[in-house]
């Protein structure tokens, strides 16, 4: 009931001030179609309390995110600056992607005069995998990265590259779903063109992988032991079976639940599995559990405010 009241108040304030909200595009490198710019929604007050960074999914643009969520609307009335960024056709935070994110964050810090410990970073799908590894690196190498994020969250994200690769190979081979086959073949082609065959270049991929189900492939999650971490999933098993012929064994939440469990075992009391059911809808009204909308925007901003304070 309390959250409903807060949501109502936030929406009333939002609609009252909607005409003052502007999605601004800031160009840093016009030659880079996906990552050479970011979009920003400035808060209603000049006193910025924090920065929420949202990373788009695989192959998406920064401007594809705002229609799919109301996070920036709630941030607006909570004096939080919202940044929309896209890594393009990337599943992982390789060195090039790391550099592009850092360039954006440095620009944000200078442009809006905010400190590096005022950031929370989240991402959708592959964007979440990128966000997770980037925050790990911020913790592992604080002198090499511009921010010290208070928290990180992923929205139905695959987070283990080696699990992803196996699933892509299986999808392409067994052809359970036409959509899945197309996505798998396209992703595998881009990965090989990017950094070569994962079997041959195992060490490289292990270095950019945020989490490994098989611990012998790496344990980078240890760099999240003192960071607030959330994973969001619309756990609708029936939808995946009926629409993708995908069982729980191929779900993203099978892997993220293992991440959260390991963090809890490390003593991280701020590692959370955020489960919902049938909350996922695209902006066009399509029912899909793999959507930004599975996140309760008001509750997330409350969580972020608690981290900042």
LINRAFEN-V868604 format. One record per run of one state. SS is the DSSP state (alpha for helix, beta for strand, coil for the rest). FROM is the first residue (numbers start at 0). LEN is the number of residues. Records with the same first field share a line. If there is no record, write none. Layout:
SS=FROM-LEN ; FROM-LEN
//
This chain:
coil=0-1 ; 20-2 ; 27-9 ; 41-8 ; 55-6 ; 64-1 ; 68-2 ; 76-3 ; 85-9 ; 112-6 ; 124-1 ; 140-10 ; 155-5 ; 174-3 ; 195-6 ; 207-7 ; 217-2 ; 224-3 ; 234-2 ; 244-3 ; 250-1 ; 265-5 ; 276-4 ; 281-5 ; 287-4 ; 294-2 ; 308-1
alpha=1-19 ; 61-3 ; 65-3 ; 70-6 ; 94-18 ; 125-15 ; 160-14 ; 177-18 ; 201-6 ; 214-3 ; 219-5 ; 236-8 ; 247-3 ; 251-14 ; 291-3 ; 296-12
beta=22-5 ; 36-5 ; 49-6 ; 79-6 ; 118-6 ; 150-5 ; 227-7 ; 270-6 ; 280-1 ; 286-1
//
